[in-house]
Every structure is written in C-alpha cells, then in structure tokens.
Amino acid sequence: MPQEGMHGDEGTGRAAPAAAQGGPGERLRLLERAATEVGTTVDLFRTAAELAGLAVDGFADVAVVDLLDAVLRGDAPAPGPPDEQAAVRRAAVAAAGHVPGLLGVGDAWVLRFGSPHAQALGDLRPRLVRRLDPDDAWLSREPEQAGLVHAEGAHSLIAVPLSVRGVPLGLASFYRLGASPGFDDEDLAEAVGVAAFAAVCVDNARRHAREKALARLVQRTLVPGRLPEHVAAETAWTYLPVAAGGSWFDVVPLSGARIACVVGEVAGHGMPAVSLMGQVSTAVATLAAVGLRADEILARVHGQVVTSATGRSTLTSDGPRADGLTVACVLAFYDPVTGTCTVACAGHVAPTVVHPDGHTEVIDATAGPALGGQGHPAYPLTRVTLSAGSVLALHTESLSEPGPALSRALASGDDDLHKVTQNVLTEAFPDGPGDDTILFLARTRVLGPDRTYSWDLPNRSESAAHARRMAAIKLADWGLEELVPSTELLVSELVTNGLRYSEGAVELRLIMRENTLACEVSDSSGSAPTLRRAHDDDEGGRGLFLVAQFTLDWGVRPTARGKTIWAEQLLPGRSQADPDS
C-alpha cells in the first residue's frame, strides 16, 4: 500500500517542470498565479479546469481534478470520510503533452480501497508517492492509473484532497512522467497550498450552483404550467429558463372576455431576481384582475419595486429611483369584442404582430422606464386593432427579433402554435440560448353575434324594462332560456343603477364565454358602487346584494368614459371548477 513520503528514483533524459527546477521563489510565484488564475468564475468545471491547467504549466505533466457527485449538484457532502468505495466524477484533465487513455470530463470512476486517491479522500490527508511501482497491488484495481504507469511512464504521484472545513469536495491528482524528476516534500507542500486555495474556489462555485438550482426550482413553480382555454385567443408558449433569472409570463382572464398577456424579466440572476419576479408577477396579475389599466398597473408596480429595493421611496428630479434590481415588463390587454389590443411597456421590447395576410410589424409602443429604474414612471398606452387570426408575440430581450422566423413558421401552414414557438426558438438559437428566453403567442379571436350583443339605452325610466326584454330575446336565441329569470334581475338592477347615478345613455352588453355569461353595464359616472347590507325597514339598498347572490363574480372597472359594472353567471351544465370559471 502506498505511503506518504515514499522515496523514488528520478528519471533522466526529460526536462523537469519549471516549478520543480526552481527554488522557493518559483514556488511562491506559482501560489501567486493560483490566486489570480484559479476561481475567476463561479462555474465548477471552469474552476477545476483552471486548477488543472495551472498545474501542468510548470508543476506536473498530468493533472486531473475529480469531484464528488453531490458537489457537482451543488450539495455539500456530509462531514467525515466518504464510503470505502467513493464514486467521483472527472471535472477537469490537463496534460503537458498528449496523453491518451485518460477519462474525459464528466466520466465517473470509483476510488478503490488501498489506492493513494482513496486514502487521501478518506482521511483528508495528502499522499506523496515518490515512485510508482508497476507491481503495486492497488494499480491492478485502477485501470487509468495503471495505464499511466505502464504506457506513459508515470513514476511519481501526489494526491491532494479538496476540502473545506473538514468537508470533502473532491481530489486533485498530479503525475510526473518519463524524464521529469519525481515529486518531493517541497512539491507536496506546494500542491497542498494550491489545492487549499482551489478548494475554497470550488466551494464557492458549489454554493453558487446550489443557489442557481434553488432559484430555477422556485422560478419554475412561479410560472404557470398550463393556461386554460379562453374565448379571446388561442395561446401557446415556450419557456427556456437556462440562467436562473427572473423571467416570467402570464395570462390573466379579465372581465368582459378580455385577457391580459404579460412577459417580464428581472435584470439579474439567482434568488434575489427570482424573489423579485414572484413579487412583481403577483402584483401585476392582482392589479390586472381588479380592473386597472395597463399604465396604472406599471406605475403602481414601479413604486413597489422602488420601495422593496431601497426600503423607502427615494425621490429625485427624475422621479423615484431604486439602487437595486430593475424589471422590464410588457403588458398587452386584448378585447375580443372590439378587436382592440392595448399595450404598455416598461423598459421592454414591444410585441410583434403577424397579421393574417402574413405581414409582420412591431407595435409602435413608446416604452417607459424599467420598473424600479430611474426616470419618471410614465407608461403611455398604445392601442391597435387586430383582425381575427392575428398572432401577437410577446418575448424576452434575448429573442430580439422573432418577426422573420415567426412569419416563416406560420407560413408553413402549421396550425399548432406550440410547434410554431419551438420552431422559432430552434431557428433563433441553434446552440441554445445563453439567457432565459420566453416566446408567448396569442392567436386572436373576434366575437360575433353568436357570442356577444350590446344595446345603447337612453337615460329614461322605461329603458330598464326595454333592457330586460332585449336580454330575454337574446338569451332565447342563444339557447340559454334557463338563465332568463336571473339575467332579467341582473339587467334590471345594473341598468337602473346606471340610469340613476349617471348622465347620458348607458350601454348594456351580454358576452357568452366558454363557461360563463357576462352582463355588463357601462355609464358616464366614475364613482364605483359599494355592496352594503340594507336593514329590514330600508326601502332600497339591496341591488348589489342581490347581484352578488345570483352571480359567480361581479366587479367594477374604470373606462375612458366612466365605469363598467359587470357580473358573471355559470352557463347551464357548467361547474365552478371549470378552468374558464
């Protein structure tokens, strides 16, 4: 069994590595080089390669770095020695010349009991084998080392454990071949010093790998795994979270059969970016669901990001400023009744539209500052009209111009939008993206008379009765006679409220979605009604209470003219558990 400090013969006829020829000054310079050349990144394989490359530049003829599998996953191995037959994986290999027969990066091998490698990793003490004897018993169980000795003339070995705070991470092995002088005690001390520094770098990279893995796990849980079918549009997406950043997408169903499509990305990576992504995505979805406009949503979330980054909102001449992470975001609200799409951008590229005739254009939307960034938080709204069958594409900055590839993919005649997204990203990134990438597509629909109908009602007392009659006739046309009594009640209450508290005409609109029937009344008043419980002797005040009792959901949203009160009922045969509900 090899022992530390075993003496060996020096070879002849081959120039010795520079570090072996030099004195203490050369050795000190090798340590100084390690401080600047090893650990330049937080990538495990890059750090291991830097250590191996440094070693063969004047210290050894062959250097290999093997790490425990747990380390490569980002986990910290348990303190103490590993199993008697520990499995390690090749993280780096370097040679001063061509040396065949070595395991490649990523290959695994088992440290057999009795080898200097297993001994070093077992008790976390380095092993110096001054002379490798081809007849050593342990070589018969280690094919790679036996090949180095028999075929390549390896005659001296140093095996140094890589450990931090008593926790084993892996092993660095250095060999000298042919005419190079054998390793001595000073070489052992040099290898231990360089390995100790490299172990800290490996541990830092391991911690980074763990944080990245956790961030990607959280990131995936915050992004929707599936989206329900929606009457407004057919949707599809491809999401490539390769960098553990804060990129996300979402589709928020809104009142009036509208949808809000969102794509955003945090300018950063790791858990801080993913945490901020979760806050912002939740805030955007919540504010959209309560009926705020896209520009108001971005302005409010901007203030939230500033406050979360600084602990308080700091005002400058350009408005709030946050010295932390910023968020780029694009919001697109689509209304299938009118066919209009309203877009607002916060430091983000505008959506691309492919029209049914194949013409592609980027929506000319002026972007405001990124959320949490410097600049006055103004987010102009841009409205465009989209024909039925138009494809709206929202994407991250990493996919700078999807238009040409998207047009070609759609022109191929493939109606499967999921396949279209995959084809576009495959063409854009033949070797894979370098950052998180999202491509979200929505093929628009426009609702016709079989799904929606509206009436303009003059501000007269008889308008409520007229609205009830018209609603009953339309529901009969749609085959929804079961909903006539409850819908007449809703129409009567909502139209009466609109006539009483506003000036001018009111609009009544019925919209049939997949699982619900929406009743909307729009008027010129900006004040929102409140639900209250009337006392037994009150003559009024029960209108909204009745609306709430007969509907699945109801609410109020602001409009350019005033407000819209909406209420939704389940269609006959539908369940509240259905996705569209």
Long-range contacts (C-beta under 8 A, 24 or more apart in sequence): 1-114, 1-119, 1-137, 1-138, 2-115, 2-116, 2-119, 2-127, 2-129, 2-136, 2-138, 2-157, 4-125, 4-126, 4-127, 4-128, 5-128, 5-130, 5-185, 6-128, 6-129, 6-130, 6-131, 7-130, 7-131, 8-129, 8-130, 8-131, 8-132, 8-155, 8-156, 8-182, 9-131, 9-155, 9-182, 10-181, 10-182, 11-153, 11-155, 11-176, 11-178, 11-179, 11-180, 11-181, 11-182, 12-179, 13-178, 13-179, 14-177, 14-178, 14-179, 14-180, 15-179, 15-180, 16-179, 16-180, 16-181, 17-58, 17-59, 17-60, 17-61, 17-96, 17-176, 17-180, 18-57, 18-58, 18-59, 19-58, 19-59, 19-187, 19-190, 20-58, 20-59, 20-176, 20-180, 20-181, 20-183, 20-187, 26-58, 27-186, 27-190, 30-54, 30-58, 30-59, 30-190, 30-194, 31-190, 31-193, 31-194, 31-197, 34-193, 34-194, 34-197, 34-198, 35-197, 38-194, 38-197, 38-198, 38-201, 39-197, 39-198, 39-200, 39-201, 39-204, 39-205, 41-205, 42-204, 42-205, 42-208, 42-209, 43-205, 44-71, 44-72, 44-91, 44-202, 44-205, 44-206, 44-209, 45-91, 45-92, 45-105, 46-205, 47-198, 47-201, 47-202, 47-205, 48-91, 48-92, 48-202, 49-91, 49-92, 49-94, 51-92, 51-172, 51-194, 51-195, 51-198, 51-201, 52-92, 52-93, 52-94, 52-172, 53-92, 53-94, 54-194, 55-94, 55-172, 55-174, 55-191, 55-194, 56-94, 56-95, 56-96, 59-174, 59-187, 59-190, 59-191, 59-194, 60-96, 60-158, 60-174, 60-175, 60-176, 61-95, 61-96, 61-97, 61-99, 61-154, 61-175, 61-176, 61-177, 61-178, 61-180, 62-93, 62-94, 62-95, 62-96, 62-99, 62-102, 62-148, 62-152, 62-154, 62-174, 62-175, 62-177, 63-92, 63-93, 63-94, 63-95, 63-172, 63-173, 63-174, 63-175, 64-90, 64-92, 64-93, 64-94, 64-102, 64-103, 64-172, 64-173, 65-90, 65-91, 65-92, 65-93, 65-162, 65-170, 65-171, 65-172, 65-173, 66-90, 66-91, 66-109, 66-170, 66-171, 66-172, 66-173, 67-91, 67-162, 67-169, 67-170, 67-202, 68-168, 68-169, 68-170, 69-108, 71-169, 71-170, 71-202, 71-206, 72-209, 73-209, 73-210, 73-213, 74-206, 74-207, 74-208, 74-209, 74-210, 74-211, 74-212, 74-213, 75-206, 75-210, 76-167, 76-206, 76-210, 77-167, 77-168, 77-169, 78-167, 79-166, 79-167, 80-166, 81-121, 81-122, 81-123, 81-124, 81-168, 82-121, 82-122, 82-168, 84-113, 84-118, 84-122, 85-110, 85-111, 85-112, 85-113, 85-118, 86-110, 86-111, 86-118, 86-121, 86-122, 87-111, 88-121, 88-170, 88-171, 91-170, 99-148, 99-152, 99-177, 100-151, 101-144, 101-147, 101-148, 101-151, 101-152, 102-144, 102-148, 103-144, 109-144, 111-171, 112-138, 112-141, 112-142, 114-138, 114-141, 115-141, 115-142, 115-145, 116-157, 116-159, 117-142, 117-145, 117-159, 117-171, 117-173, 119-159, 120-159, 120-160, 120-161, 120-171, 121-161, 121-168, 121-170, 121-171, 124-161, 124-163, 124-166, 124-168, 125-161, 126-158, 126-159, 126-160, 126-161, 126-188, 126-191, 126-192, 126-195, 127-157, 127-158, 127-159, 127-160, 128-157, 128-158, 128-183, 128-184, 128-185, 128-187, 128-188, 129-156, 129-157, 129-158, 129-159, 129-183, 130-156, 130-182, 130-183, 130-184, 131-155, 131-156, 131-182, 132-156, 132-157, 148-175, 148-177, 152-177, 152-178, 153-177, 153-178, 155-182, 156-180, 156-181, 156-182, 156-183, 157-183, 158-183, 158-187, 158-188, 158-191, 160-191, 160-192, 160-195, 161-195, 162-195, 162-198, 162-199, 162-202, 163-199, 164-199, 164-200, 164-202, 164-203, 169-199, 169-202, 169-203, 169-206, 170-202, 172-198, 211-244, 211-270, 211-271, 212-244, 212-269, 212-270, 213-244, 214-271, 215-244, 215-269, 215-270, 215-271, 215-273, 215-274, 216-241, 216-244, 218-271, 218-274, 218-275, 218-278, 219-244, 219-245, 219-246, 219-247, 219-248, 219-274, 219-277, 222-248, 222-274, 222-277, 222-278, 222-281, 223-248, 223-249, 223-250, 224-249, 224-250, 224-251, 227-251, 228-253, 228-579, 228-580, 229-514, 229-579, 229-580, 230-259, 230-514, 230-580, 231-257, 231-336, 231-445, 231-447, 231-451, 231-513, 231-514, 231-580, 232-257, 232-258, 232-259, 232-334, 232-335, 232-336, 232-444, 232-445, 233-259, 233-334, 233-336, 233-392, 233-442, 233-443, 233-444, 233-445, 234-417, 234-442, 234-443, 234-445, 235-261, 235-417, 235-440, 235-441, 235-442, 235-443, 236-416, 236-417, 236-418, 236-420, 236-421, 236-440, 236-441, 237-418, 237-421, 237-438, 237-439, 237-440, 237-441, 238-418, 238-421, 238-422, 238-424, 238-425, 238-437, 238-438, 238-439, 239-437, 239-438, 240-425, 240-432, 240-433, 240-436, 240-437, 240-438, 241-436, 242-432, 242-433, 242-434, 242-435, 242-436, 242-437, 243-269, 243-434, 243-435, 243-436, 244-269, 244-270, 244-273, 244-274, 244-436, 245-269, 245-273, 245-274, 245-435, 245-436, 246-273, 246-274, 246-276, 246-277, 246-325, 246-327, 246-436, 247-277, 247-396, 247-436, 247-437, 247-438, 248-277, 248-281, 248-438, 249-394, 249-438, 249-440, 250-281, 250-284, 250-285, 251-442, 252-284, 252-285, 252-288, 252-289, 253-580, 254-288, 254-289, 254-291, 254-333, 254-557, 255-291, 255-518, 255-520, 255-555, 255-557, 255-564, 255-566, 255-568, 256-335, 256-337, 256-509, 256-511, 256-518, 256-520, 256-557, 256-564, 256-566, 257-335, 257-336, 257-337, 257-447, 257-451, 257-452, 257-511, 257-513, 257-518, 258-333, 258-334, 258-335, 258-336, 259-333, 259-334, 259-442, 260-285, 260-288, 260-294, 260-331, 260-332, 260-333, 261-331, 261-332, 261-333, 261-334, 261-392, 261-394, 261-440, 261-442, 262-288, 262-329, 262-330, 262-331, 262-332, 262-394, 263-329, 263-330, 263-348, 263-394, 263-395, 263-396, 263-438, 263-440, 264-327, 264-328, 264-329, 264-330, 264-348, 265-327, 265-328, 265-329, 265-348, 265-396, 265-397, 265-436, 265-438, 266-325, 266-326, 266-327, 267-325, 267-326, 267-327, 267-328, 267-370, 268-325, 272-325, 273-325, 276-305, 276-308, 276-325, 276-327, 277-327, 279-304, 279-305, 279-308, 280-304, 280-305, 280-327, 280-329, 280-371, 284-329, 284-331, 288-331, 288-333, 290-555, 290-557, 291-555, 291-556, 291-557, 291-558, 292-558, 293-333, 293-342, 293-381, 293-558, 294-331, 294-332, 294-333, 294-342, 294-343, 294-344, 294-379, 294-381, 295-344, 295-378, 295-379, 295-380, 295-381, 297-331, 297-344, 298-329, 298-331, 298-344, 298-346, 298-368, 298-371, 298-377, 298-379, 299-377, 299-378, 299-379, 301-327, 301-329, 301-371, 302-346, 302-369, 302-371, 302-372, 302-377, 303-377, 305-371, 305-372, 306-372, 309-372, 316-374, 318-374, 318-375, 318-376, 319-374, 319-375, 319-376, 319-377, 320-377, 321-373, 321-374, 322-372, 322-373, 324-372, 325-372, 326-370, 326-371, 326-372, 326-373, 327-370, 327-371, 327-372, 328-370, 328-371, 328-397, 329-370, 329-371, 330-394, 332-392, 332-394, 332-442, 334-386, 334-392, 334-442, 334-444, 336-444, 336-445, 336-446, 336-447, 337-446, 337-447, 337-452, 337-509, 337-511, 338-385, 339-385, 339-386, 339-387, 339-388, 339-444, 339-446, 340-383, 340-384, 340-385, 340-386, 341-383, 341-384, 341-385, 341-386, 341-392, 341-444, 342-381, 342-382, 342-383, 343-381, 343-382, 343-383, 343-384, 344-368, 344-379, 344-380, 344-381, 344-382, 345-379, 346-370, 346-371, 346-379, 347-371, 347-373, 348-397, 349-395, 349-397, 349-400, 350-382, 351-392, 351-393, 351-394, 352-392, 352-393, 352-395, 352-402, 352-403, 352-406, 353-384, 353-386, 353-390, 353-391, 353-392, 353-393, 354-390, 354-391, 354-393, 354-403, 354-406, 354-407, 354-410, 355-386, 355-387, 355-390, 356-387, 356-388, 356-389, 356-390, 358-407, 358-410, 358-411, 360-403, 360-404, 360-406, 360-407, 361-403, 362-403, 386-444, 387-444, 387-446, 388-444, 388-445, 388-446, 389-443, 389-444, 390-443, 390-444, 391-417, 391-441, 391-442, 391-443, 391-444, 392-441, 392-442, 392-443, 392-444, 393-439, 393-440, 393-441, 394-438, 394-439, 394-440, 394-442, 395-437, 395-438, 395-439, 395-440, 396-435, 396-436, 396-437, 396-438, 398-433, 398-434, 398-435, 398-436, 398-437, 399-424, 399-425, 399-428, 399-433, 399-437, 399-438, 399-439, 402-428, 402-439, 406-441, 417-441, 417-443, 447-511, 450-478, 450-512, 451-511, 451-512, 452-509, 452-510, 452-511, 452-512, 453-509, 453-510, 454-507, 454-508, 454-509, 454-510, 455-507, 455-508, 455-509, 456-505, 456-506, 456-507, 457-495, 457-499, 457-505, 457-506, 457-507, 457-508, 458-505, 459-499, 459-502, 459-503, 459-504, 459-505, 459-506, 460-499, 461-499, 463-495, 463-499, 463-506, 464-491, 464-492, 464-495, 464-496, 464-499, 467-491, 467-492, 467-495, 467-508, 468-492, 470-508, 471-508, 471-510, 471-519, 474-510, 475-510, 475-517, 478-512, 480-512, 480-517, 480-571, 480-572, 482-572, 483-517, 483-569, 483-571, 483-572, 486-550, 486-569, 487-517, 487-519, 487-569, 489-546, 489-550, 490-519, 490-547, 490-550, 490-551, 490-567, 490-569, 491-519, 491-521, 493-543, 493-544, 493-546, 493-547, 494-519, 494-521, 494-547, 494-565, 494-567, 495-521, 496-543, 497-521, 497-529, 497-543, 497-544, 497-565, 498-522, 498-523, 498-525, 498-565, 499-523, 501-525, 501-527, 501-529, 502-562, 512-571, 513-568, 513-580, 514-578, 514-580, 515-570, 515-571, 515-574, 515-575, 515-578, 515-579, 515-580, 515-581, 516-552, 516-568, 516-569, 516-570, 516-571, 516-574, 516-580, 516-581, 517-568, 517-569, 517-570, 517-571, 518-566, 518-567, 518-568, 519-566, 519-567, 519-568, 519-569, 520-564, 520-565, 520-566, 520-567, 521-564, 521-565, 521-566, 522-559, 522-561, 522-562, 522-563, 522-564, 522-565, 523-561, 523-562, 523-563, 524-561, 524-562, 525-562, 525-563, 526-558, 526-562, 526-563, 527-563, 528-556, 528-563, 529-556, 529-565, 552-576, 552-581
